[in-house]
């Protein structure tokens, strides 16, 4: 599969919202596309971005993305990169693209003096867990809570 990885462009946002919806469906989560394009545009393309996003471009469209933020760990008293989402369309899986994306994040994290990359995935996503274990990541058993505001 021929592809390139690049920073998300404003013109990618309509397809990015579709990929977010597919990702939410895959993770058995609720999703409404309402307001997402505008909010992602503000988060990614503002003067001080809250969110960063790389896309996997193939032919005339994007077939995947990884989004991330920078955060700070109290326990480590240091910055870390938080990978919020990593998603590839079914036809883009099994080509090693996920590992290329993780390696890009490692470079970005290192350039930004981060001590590690953190993320989560549902327990039922065994394919992803196998991949993360294969690349040397270590999982922690925790329960993630959400408190709606």
C-alpha positions in Angstrom: 0.0 0.0 0.0 1.4 3.4 -1.0 0.9 6.1 1.7 2.4 9.1 3.3 2.2 10.5 6.8 1.8 14.2 7.2 0.3 16.8 9.5 -3.4 17.1 9.3 -4.6 19.9 7.0 -7.9 21.9 7.3 -9.1 20.2 4.2 -8.7 16.8 5.9 -11.2 17.7 8.6 -14.4 16.4 7.0 -12.8 12.9 6.5 -11.1 13.1 9.9 -14.6 13.4 11.5 -15.7 10.3 9.6 -12.6 8.4 10.8 -13.4 9.6 14.4 -16.9 8.2 14.0 -15.6 4.9 12.7 -13.1 4.8 15.5 -15.9 5.4 18.1 -18.0 2.7 16.5 -15.0 0.3 16.7 -14.6 1.1 20.4 -18.4 0.7 21.0 -18.6 4.4 22.1 -21.3 7.0 21.4 -20.5 9.6 18.8 -22.2 12.6 17.3 -20.5 14.4 14.4 -22.3 17.6 15.4 -19.8 20.5 15.9 -16.8 18.2 15.6 -15.4 19.7 12.5 -15.5 23.3 14.0 -14.1 22.1 17.3 -11.3 20.1 15.8 -10.4 23.0 13.6 -10.1 25.3 16.7 -8.2 22.7 18.6 -5.7 21.7 15.9 -5.3 25.0 14.0 -5.4 27.7 16.6 -2.3 29.8 17.5 -1.7 27.6 20.6 -3.0 24.1 19.5 -4.7 21.9 22.1 -4.4 18.9 19.9 -2.0 17.7 17.3 -2.8 15.3 14.5 -0.9 13.3 11.9 -2.8 11.6 9.0 -2.1 8.7 6.8 -2.7 9.9 3.2 -3.3 7.3 0.5 -4.4 8.3 -3.0 -6.9 11.2 -2.8 -8.0 10.6 0.8 -6.8 9.9 4.3 -7.1 6.3 5.7 -5.9 6.8 9.3 -4.8 9.2 11.9 -3.0 9.6 15.2 -3.8 12.5 17.5 -1.9 13.5 20.6 -1.4 16.2 23.2 1.4 17.1 25.6 0.7 16.7 29.3 2.6 16.7 32.6 3.0 13.9 35.1 2.9 14.8 38.8 4.6 11.5 39.8 7.4 11.9 37.3 7.5 15.7 37.5 8.0 15.7 33.8 6.2 16.1 30.5 4.8 13.2 28.5 3.1 12.8 25.1 -0.5 11.5 25.4 -1.6 9.5 22.3 -5.4 10.2 22.3 -6.3 8.3 19.2 -4.7 5.9 16.7 -7.0 4.6 14.0 -6.6 3.0 10.6 -9.2 2.0 8.1 -9.5 -1.8 7.8 -7.8 -1.7 4.4 -4.8 0.2 5.8 -4.1 -2.4 8.6 -1.3 -5.0 8.6 1.1 -2.9 6.5 3.2 -1.7 9.5 1.6 1.8 9.4 0.8 1.7 13.1 4.4 1.1 14.0 5.5 4.0 11.7 3.0 6.3 13.4 4.3 5.2 16.9 7.9 5.9 15.8 6.9 9.4 14.6 5.4 10.0 18.0 8.6 8.8 19.6 10.5 11.4 17.6 8.0 14.1 18.4 8.1 13.2 22.1 11.9 13.2 22.2 12.1 16.6 20.5 9.7 18.0 23.1 11.6 16.5 26.1 8.8 14.0 27.0 9.8 11.1 29.2 7.3 8.7 27.6 4.2 8.2 25.5 1.0 7.2 27.3 -2.3 5.9 25.9 -5.2 3.5 26.5 -7.2 1.0 24.5 -10.3 -1.1 25.4 -9.6 -4.5 26.9 -11.5 -6.1 24.0 -9.1 -4.6 21.4 -6.9 -7.6 21.5 -5.3 -6.9 18.1 -4.1 -3.5 19.3 -2.9 -4.9 22.7 -0.9 -7.6 20.8 0.7 -4.9 18.6 1.5 -2.6 21.6 3.1 -5.5 23.5 5.1 -6.4 20.4 6.6 -2.9 20.1 7.6 -3.0 23.8 4.8 -1.0 25.5 3.8 -2.1 29.0 0.1 -2.1 30.0 -1.4 -1.2 33.4 -4.6 -2.5 34.7 -6.7 0.6 35.5 -10.3 1.6 35.1 -11.0 4.8 33.3 -13.8 7.0 34.5 -15.7 9.8 32.8 -17.6 12.4 34.7 -19.9 14.3 32.4 -20.0 18.1 33.0 
